[in-house]
Amino acid sequence: LGSFGRITLEVFAYFGEAGVMPVDAPTCNDIRHMPDTQEITRDEVIALFDALESEHGPVEVAVFNAGANFRASIHETPADMFEKIWRLGCFAGFLFGREAARRMAPRGKGTILFTGATASVRGGSHYAAFAAAKNGLRAVAQSIARELGPKGIHVAHVVIDGMIDSAATRSRFPDRVKDLGADAMLGTDAIAELYFQI
């Protein structure tokens, strides 16, 4: 079982689309293991897109796939963790989408995909931080789509409504995986193929 990002890249490559491995953000409930999202800056995202286009040519498909899943009671959610989740799941998506749009719009073509979750449309108990980030990302994607659709840029926010069957999921949530069973989980291959079809 591979990561969703790696499988997506492999599906695009299978169908003849060149690609660069996306950076999947880890999903983690422990603040000690979260990346320091305070360091996500406009300049770093600009540099990423500049490097991609310089080394590989125009970015035609950009996939934002930061999980940022965090579960805690509202009483136990640290303010700095709430902000980190928002920065990773929403603010980084805004930066990513903006820089992709800045390159695609002058060419009049391109696709920007944002990975959402059930929390994109409703907040669940113990998921305030995650829901805020994912709801925000959905709003950013909708706004970008309405602005850029008429300019030939396809923008989609894809709600992945379920647990993705990956090695990371199986190691982090073994009890939940056991309760669900393999047939109830979402296959990375099928999701990646759907992304290609979009």
N, C-alpha and C positions, 0 to 999 in steps of 0.2 A: 504494500500500500504506500503510495507516494503522497506528497503534499498536493493540495488542490492547484497551487501555482505551477508546480512542475508538470503535473498531468495536463493542465491547460496548454502550456507551452508545447508539450509533446503532441497534443491533438492538432494545434495550429501547424506544427511542423509536418505532421503526417499529411495534411491537406495542402502542403506546398507553401505555407506562409512562414517566412523567416521570423525569428523572434529572439528575444533576449529574456533570460530567466527573470521573472518578477521577484521582488523581494516580499515574501510573506512575513507579516508581522506575527510574532508569537501571540498565542492566546494564553493568558496566565492569570491566576487568582492571587498571586503572591507579589506584592509591590516590590520585593527585593529582586524579582526576576524580570520585571517590566523594563523594556528599553527606556532610556532617558529621552522621552519624547519632548522634553523642553528644548532639545537640540534640533528638532525639526525646524529648519529655517527656509525661508523663501529662496535664499541663495543656493542652498543645497539641492532643492528641487529643480531650480533652474539649471544648475550644473549637471544634474542627472540627465535631464532631457537634452541639454547641449551635447553631452558626451555620447548619449545613445545615437543622436542624429549624426554626429561627427563620425562615429565608428561604424554605424550600421545603416545609415540612410534615414529617410523620413519615417517618423513613427506614424503608422497607419492605424494600429489598434493599441489602446492603452487600457490596462485592466488594473483597477485599484482593489486590492484584496486584503485589507488589514482587518483582522478579526477583532481584537481588543475586547474579548469577552471577559467580563468580571462579574462575579456574583458575591454579594454581601448584603446584609441587612442595612437599611438606611441608617440605623443607629451606629453601625460599625464601618460605614464607608468613609475613609479619610478624604478630606477635601482635596488634597494633592493627588490622590488616586483618581478621583472623579475627573479632575482636570487632565491628568495624563490620558485617561481613557478617551475623553473628548478630543484631545490633541491628536491622538493616534487614529481614532475612528472617524473624526469629522474634519478637523482643521487640516490634517495631512491630506485628506480627500479633496478638500477645497484647493489646496496648493497644487496637488497632482492634476486635478481637472483643469485648473486655470492654465497651467503650463502646457498641458496637452492641447487645450483649445487655442492658445496663442500660436502654436505651430501648425495646427490643422486648419484653422479658419482661413488663412491666406491661400491655402491650397484648395479649399472648397471640398475637402473630403477627409474622412477619418471616422473612427469609432472609439468612443470612450465608455467603458463598462465599469460600474461600481457594484461591488458585492455587498448586498444587504443581508438582513436576517429577519426573523420574526419580530425582533425588537425594533425593527425599522417602522413598524406600523402599530405596535402596541407594547407598552412597558409591562414587564412581568414582575411579580414579587421578587425582591432581592436583586433586581437588575436595573436600578435607576441610572447608574453611570453608563452602562452599555446601551440602554434604551435611548438616553439623551444623545449619545454619539451617533447611533445608527439612525435615529429620527432626523438628526441634523444632516447627516450624509444624504439621506433620501431627499431632503429639501434642497440641498446644494445640487444634486443630480437633476432634479426636476427643473430647477431654475436654468441650469446650463442647457438642458434639453430644449427648453422653450426658446432660449436665445439662439442656440446654434443649429437647431433643426432646419430652419429656413435657409441656413447657409451651407447645407450639405453635410453637416456633421451629425452622425448618429450617436445618441447618448442613451444609455439604458441603465436603470438601477434594478438589479436582479435580486429578488428576495429569496434567499435559500432558507426555506421553511422546514428545518429539521437538522438532525445531527449528521455531519458528514463522516463517512466511513474512511478514516485515515489512521495511520500508525500513531500519530499524535493524539487523536481522539481516543483511541483504544488504550493508550498508556495513561492518559490523564483522567479518563472517566470509565474505568473498567466495570464498575457496578452498574452504571447507566447503560453501557453497551450490552452487558449481560441481560439487563431487564428488557431492553428494546429488542434484542436479537438482530442478527445481521440483515435480515430482510427489511427491517424498519428503518435502517440507516440509508442515507443518500450516497450513492456511488460517485467518487470523484471523476471517473471516466465519463459518466452520463452528464454530469454538470459541465465538464469541460467541453463536451460535444455541443451542448446547448449554447454555451458561450460562443463557440465557433459559428453556429447557425445564426446567432443574433447578429 
